[in-house]
Amino acid sequence: MLGFCLFAIIILSAVSVNLLSQVDQNEVEIVYFETIIDNRQNITVEAEETSYNRSEVARVATFNIQIFGKTKMSKPAVVEELVDIFQRYDLVAVQEIKDIEQNVPWDFLAALNNESGDQWNMVLSDRSGQQEDDESSQEQYAFYYKKSVFIPRDNGTLYNDSASDSFQREPHIANFELLDLEGNSTGLDLNLINIHTKPSLAVEEMNSLGDVLNWSENYYNETDQIILGDFNADCSYASYNELINLTISSEEFIWLVPDNADTTVGDSRCAYDRIVTSSDLDGRLSGNWGIDFAVNNGNVSDHRPVWFDIVRI
């Protein structure tokens, strides 16, 4: 008698399938396949069909300037390169400012305005790492912005992490109003949430960003929100399976930087730096984003800026 094969697919759950394959009449081999559900929204080709001139958008970047302190600020060539980098953007969220006296961020703002045709200003955080067990890792966040493009509502605030102590460095939140080309309000206000996770706790801290979004939405009464910064969201610190199960990986969030991106300088290839939005920003999310590969000097940072565009017209 001729042998036969019988295939049956039994759906066990939304994410797993059993494939039963009868090898012979006496033996059944069971093979398990796991179908991974990734609910994160990404920018699609269709979203990129409308193109805008650079002057029609606000270009927002995030940049971890590795150990941005007195030593780096004392190197004219490094400062000059940083100033040149910032000129390409309208707002830059900066992580890893390390200066106990807190002079470096102001000194850099002065250098930026000395060399720029645009007037820049800054929203600077208090030193993060407010909880007693985090004080050894304190650093500051900053939002440097062009005054002709953005207006901040206030001086921003660190996330109140006193109850749960979920972060080594509490995220810094600031609310900005976007201006049009004539300097009038576009009607878009948005919360920018600046984050630098602890590498060894990156997944746990990213999972707590849902709480930060809820807190900041209530604090500013604002639903258009963007999380940006050094998530440490790749390589040995976060796996794909861990990323897709985060609270900020549901359908309502748009991840602008894909997992296969490289936001680092040097031999590593890791998508540490990310940008995640909670909406399409009232239709102003252009779909245009990028990694600044012109930045390849390890003396400046071991990260590259990552950016995206918001439509101003």
Secondary structure, 3 states (H helix, E strand, C coil): CCCCCCEEEEECCCCEEEEEEECCCCCEEEEEEECCCCCCEECCCHHHCCCCCHHHEEEEEEEEEEEECHHHHCCHHHHHHHHHHHCCCCEEEEEEECCCCCCHHHHHHHHHHHHCCCCEEEEECCCCCCCHHHHHHCCEEEEEEECCCEEECCCCEECCCCCCCCCCCCCEEEEEEEECCCCCEEEEEEEEEEEECCHHHHHHHHHCHHHHHHHHHHHHCCCCEEEEEECCCCHHHCCHHHHHCCCCCCCCCEECCCCCCCCECCCCCCCCEEEEECCCCCCCEEEEEEECCCCCCCCCCCECCEEEEEECC
